[in-house]
Amino acid sequence: MTEEFDQQSQPEFNLEKYFGIARRRHWHFIIPLFLGWLAVWSASWVLPATYKSGTLILVEQPSMPKDYVTPNVSDDLQARLASITQQTLSRTRLLHIIDGLNLYASDRAHQTPDDLVERMRKDIDIELVRDESRREITSFNIYFSARNPRVAQQVTSELTNLFISENLELRQQKSEDTTAFLESQLETARQALAEQEEKVRVFKDQHLGELPTQQGGNLQILSGLQAQLQTEEDALNTARQQSAYLQSLIGQYRSLQRSPTKTADGTTPVGLPAIDQQLDKLKAQLADLSSHYTDRHPDVRKVKEQIAQTEQTRDKILADLKNKPATPSTAAAQDDPDPQESSAMLQLQSQLKGNQIEISNREHDLTGLKAQISQYQTRLNQEPIREQQFADLTRGYEQSKANYDELLKKKNDSQMATSMELRQQGEHFRMIDPPSLPVKPDFPNRLKLCGIGLGVGLALGVVVAGATEFLDDRLYGEKEIKDLLPVAVMCEIPAITNPQDEAGRRRKLWFAWAAAGLVLTSILAGSAFSYFRG
């Protein structure tokens, strides 16, 4: 029972029924189909046509490798394109193009300049082309739509020139701004470096000789001064010994002038052995110095001069003793209140005076040497403190110097990059395809609208035919009558037709087919016209 009920409840597909509906409602389908298609197709020719002109601009990379010249402009091409687009599509520039090419002449009377600019912006389309492998922009298209194809081409050309020139100006301006900024920073760094150099110079002037770099020199000078001090002390001792010797020699010589030439036992006077001892001592000193120094050494020459003077003094003493009277009267010599001194005596006194001057000079030199030694010792004692102070000072100087050198290198690189931009050898835009002159309008797409109209007509025909059939309450099928009657049908009376009715039915059928063929031919002709002329 359940299966029989399901089979009875499910409607059966009756092809004869649908053929009957098509025969009865063919006019309700053909006429809305044609009218729907005709309305959309006619609208495609009534709507104002807009022509779209486009051009392709290639983003060309710098001609110089980045390893040689580093660009000083940001490599974010998308951000730069956004900035260029904002500047190119600014109100001032678009109004200049609108006025120059007399765009939207028919709409100027009832639209404000801002409305015209906004309308032009909607007519401009910029399409970016990316390299999918590197995910970067390699080129972009510029499109402009207008009622006139020539105008569309001219506006596209103007926009292309604006994009190319604006990119060059923007890169050059940014490059020059970067260079100017680096130059200002370099000048600031130069002033800071000059201040640090001045501090170092003042510190060196204030602590001359106490710097860490002068420690070796100070030690060497101190060692030399100490050696010189030792030499001067030895020379002072020698001079003092010479002074004592000369003083004793003068005393002995004066006693010889008051004594006979020979002593009672016939021996040599007492003063001559002292002179001989002094000569032997000086000769031994000369031999010792000659083994270490050359004859041009000051100490060697000085000892030689002392030997010569001593020998000359000895000779003069001997000469004076020989010329003295053989039997002088001691009382007479003692009674002479102011006897004339011999030349040897004068020479000894002169040597003594010179020796005293030498002692005084050497004592003065020793005082100066000790003061210098004390000064250099003080410098050496101050060097650890100065070293810390100088390290703190030079640390700031080195930082300023490193900052200055780094900014100088960046400034030089930026100047080179700016020169490259000014010569248009950096990244720039190059037009690959000139703005096209459109032959067919971009909107409306009449062939596409023709297809849309056919779809609208089909839908409208189905809706009208279906609605008419649904609202008609007449019965056209045998099964419908049987289902309607409460009793079973015992017999059927066939339809009785005459030749006139059969001829009329055939005429209607041929007329329906003719109408369908005409509609189909019209649709095909309209589609062909839209394809070739649209």
ChimeraX attribute file (.defattr): number of C-alpha atoms within 10 A of each C-alpha:
attribute: neighborCount
match mode: 1-to-1
recipient: residues
	/A:1	6
	/A:2	7
	/A:3	8
	/A:4	8
	/A:5	9
	/A:6	10
	/A:7	11
	/A:8	10
	/A:9	9
	/A:10	8
	/A:11	8
	/A:12	8
	/A:13	8
	/A:14	8
	/A:15	9
	/A:16	10
	/A:17	12
	/A:18	11
	/A:19	11
	/A:20	13
	/A:21	15
	/A:22	14
	/A:23	12
	/A:24	13
	/A:25	18
	/A:26	19
	/A:27	17
	/A:28	20
	/A:29	21
	/A:30	23
	/A:31	18
	/A:32	21
	/A:33	25
	/A:34	23
	/A:35	18
	/A:36	22
	/A:37	27
	/A:38	21
	/A:39	15
	/A:40	21
	/A:41	24
	/A:42	16
	/A:43	16
	/A:44	22
	/A:45	15
	/A:46	10
	/A:47	11
	/A:48	11
	/A:49	21
	/A:50	21
	/A:51	22
	/A:52	28
	/A:53	28
	/A:54	24
	/A:55	21
	/A:56	21
	/A:57	22
	/A:58	17
	/A:59	17
	/A:60	15
	/A:61	13
	/A:62	17
	/A:63	13
	/A:64	15
	/A:65	11
	/A:66	11
	/A:67	7
	/A:68	10
	/A:69	18
	/A:70	17
	/A:71	24
	/A:72	23
	/A:73	22
	/A:74	11
	/A:75	10
	/A:76	10
	/A:77	14
	/A:78	12
	/A:79	11
	/A:80	16
	/A:81	16
	/A:82	11
	/A:83	15
	/A:84	20
	/A:85	17
	/A:86	11
	/A:87	16
	/A:88	19
	/A:89	20
	/A:90	13
	/A:91	16
	/A:92	12
	/A:93	15
	/A:94	21
	/A:95	19
	/A:96	11
	/A:97	17
	/A:98	18
	/A:99	12
	/A:100	10
	/A:101	14
	/A:102	13
	/A:103	20
	/A:104	16
	/A:105	10
	/A:106	9
	/A:107	11
	/A:108	13
	/A:109	8
	/A:110	8
	/A:111	11
	/A:112	11
	/A:113	14
	/A:114	11
	/A:115	13
	/A:116	19
	/A:117	20
	/A:118	14
	/A:119	12
	/A:120	20
	/A:121	15
	/A:122	11
	/A:123	15
	/A:124	19
	/A:125	13
	/A:126	13
	/A:127	11
	/A:128	15
	/A:129	16
	/A:130	13
	/A:131	10
	/A:132	9
	/A:133	6
	/A:134	8
	/A:135	9
	/A:136	14
	/A:137	16
	/A:138	17
	/A:139	19
	/A:140	18
	/A:141	17
	/A:142	20
	/A:143	23
	/A:144	27
	/A:145	26
	/A:146	23
	/A:147	17
	/A:148	16
	/A:149	22
	/A:150	16
	/A:151	20
	/A:152	26
	/A:153	25
	/A:154	18
	/A:155	26
	/A:156	25
	/A:157	21
	/A:158	14
	/A:159	24
	/A:160	25
	/A:161	15
	/A:162	18
	/A:163	21
	/A:164	17
	/A:165	16
	/A:166	19
	/A:167	21
	/A:168	19
	/A:169	15
	/A:170	16
	/A:171	24
	/A:172	23
	/A:173	16
	/A:174	17
	/A:175	25
	/A:176	21
	/A:177	16
	/A:178	20
	/A:179	22
	/A:180	15
	/A:181	13
	/A:182	20
	/A:183	19
	/A:184	14
	/A:185	17
	/A:186	21
	/A:187	15
	/A:188	13
	/A:189	20
	/A:190	19
	/A:191	14
	/A:192	18
	/A:193	21
	/A:194	15
	/A:195	14
	/A:196	21
	/A:197	19
	/A:198	13
	/A:199	15
	/A:200	17
	/A:201	12
	/A:202	12
	/A:203	16
	/A:204	15
	/A:205	10
	/A:206	10
	/A:207	14
	/A:208	11
	/A:209	19
	/A:210	22
	/A:211	21
	/A:212	19
	/A:213	11
	/A:214	15
	/A:215	17
	/A:216	11
	/A:217	12
	/A:218	20
	/A:219	15
	/A:220	12
	/A:221	15
	/A:222	20
	/A:223	13
	/A:224	13
	/A:225	17
	/A:226	16
	/A:227	12
	/A:228	15
	/A:229	19
	/A:230	13
	/A:231	13
	/A:232	17
	/A:233	16
	/A:234	12
	/A:235	16
	/A:236	20
	/A:237	14
	/A:238	13
	/A:239	20
	/A:240	16
	/A:241	13
	/A:242	19
	/A:243	20
	/A:244	14
	/A:245	16
	/A:246	21
	/A:247	16
	/A:248	14
	/A:249	20
	/A:250	20
	/A:251	13
	/A:252	16
	/A:253	20
	/A:254	14
	/A:255	14
	/A:256	18
	/A:257	17
	/A:258	15
	/A:259	15
	/A:260	18
	/A:261	22
	/A:262	13
	/A:263	11
	/A:264	7
	/A:265	6
	/A:266	8
	/A:267	9
	/A:268	11
	/A:269	18
	/A:270	14
	/A:271	19
	/A:272	18
	/A:273	12
	/A:274	15
	/A:275	18
	/A:276	14
	/A:277	11
	/A:278	18
	/A:279	19
	/A:280	13
	/A:281	13
	/A:282	17
	/A:283	16
	/A:284	12
	/A:285	15
	/A:286	19
	/A:287	13
	/A:288	12
	/A:289	17
	/A:290	16
	/A:291	9
	/A:292	10
	/A:293	12
	/A:294	12
	/A:295	14
	/A:296	10
	/A:297	12
	/A:298	11
	/A:299	17
	/A:300	20
	/A:301	16
	/A:302	13
	/A:303	17
	/A:304	17
	/A:305	12
	/A:306	18
	/A:307	19
	/A:308	13
	/A:309	16
	/A:310	20
	/A:311	16
	/A:312	14
	/A:313	19
	/A:314	19
	/A:315	14
	/A:316	17
	/A:317	20
	/A:318	14
	/A:319	12
	/A:320	16
	/A:321	17
	/A:322	11
	/A:323	9
	/A:324	12
	/A:325	10
	/A:326	11
	/A:327	8
	/A:328	13
	/A:329	13
	/A:330	12
	/A:331	9
	/A:332	10
	/A:333	14
	/A:334	11
	/A:335	10
	/A:336	10
	/A:337	8
	/A:338	8
	/A:339	10
	/A:340	8
	/A:341	10
	/A:342	12
	/A:343	13
	/A:344	20
	/A:345	20
	/A:346	13
	/A:347	16
	/A:348	19
	/A:349	16
	/A:350	13
	/A:351	19
	/A:352	20
	/A:353	14
	/A:354	13
	/A:355	20
	/A:356	16
	/A:357	13
	/A:358	17
	/A:359	20
	/A:360	14
	/A:361	13
	/A:362	18
	/A:363	15
	/A:364	12
	/A:365	16
	/A:366	19
	/A:367	13
	/A:368	13
	/A:369	18
	/A:370	15
	/A:371	12
	/A:372	16
	/A:373	20
	/A:374	13
	/A:375	14
	/A:376	20
	/A:377	15
	/A:378	12
	/A:379	21
	/A:380	22
	/A:381	12
	/A:382	16
	/A:383	21
	/A:384	15
	/A:385	14
	/A:386	19
	/A:387	15
	/A:388	12
	/A:389	14
	/A:390	17
	/A:391	13
	/A:392	11
	/A:393	16
	/A:394	17
	/A:395	13
	/A:396	16
	/A:397	21
	/A:398	14
	/A:399	13
	/A:400	21
	/A:401	20
	/A:402	14
	/A:403	18
	/A:404	21
	/A:405	15
	/A:406	13
	/A:407	20
	/A:408	19
	/A:409	14
	/A:410	19
	/A:411	22
	/A:412	15
	/A:413	18
	/A:414	25
	/A:415	22
	/A:416	19
	/A:417	27
	/A:418	27
	/A:419	16
	/A:420	21
	/A:421	25
	/A:422	17
	/A:423	10
	/A:424	15
	/A:425	16
	/A:426	26
	/A:427	21
	/A:428	19
	/A:429	21
	/A:430	15
	/A:431	18
	/A:432	12
	/A:433	12
	/A:434	15
	/A:435	24
	/A:436	19
	/A:437	18
	/A:438	18
	/A:439	12
	/A:440	17
	/A:441	20
	/A:442	17
	/A:443	17
	/A:444	19
	/A:445	17
	/A:446	26
	/A:447	20
	/A:448	16
	/A:449	20
	/A:450	27
	/A:451	16
	/A:452	16
	/A:453	25
	/A:454	23
	/A:455	16
	/A:456	21
	/A:457	24
	/A:458	19
	/A:459	15
	/A:460	22
	/A:461	24
	/A:462	19
	/A:463	15
	/A:464	20
	/A:465	20
	/A:466	16
	/A:467	12
	/A:468	13
	/A:469	15
	/A:470	9
	/A:471	8
	/A:472	9
	/A:473	8
	/A:474	8
	/A:475	10
	/A:476	12
	/A:477	11
	/A:478	10
	/A:479	9
	/A:480	11
	/A:481	12
	/A:482	12
	/A:483	10
	/A:484	10
	/A:485	9
	/A:486	8
	/A:487	8
	/A:488	8
	/A:489	9
	/A:490	5
	/A:491	6
	/A:492	7
	/A:493	5
	/A:494	6
	/A:495	5
	/A:496	6
	/A:497	8
	/A:498	7
	/A:499	8
	/A:500	9
	/A:501	11
	/A:502	11
	/A:503	11
	/A:504	11
	/A:505	12
	/A:506	12
	/A:507	12
	/A:508	12
	/A:509	14
	/A:510	12
	/A:511	12
	/A:512	16
	/A:513	13
	/A:514	12
	/A:515	16
	/A:516	19
	/A:517	12
	/A:518	13
	/A:519	19
	/A:520	15
	/A:521	12
	/A:522	15
	/A:523	20
	/A:524	13
	/A:525	12
	/A:526	18
	/A:527	21
	/A:528	14
	/A:529	14
	/A:530	19
	/A:531	15
	/A:532	9
	/A:533	10
	/A:534	20
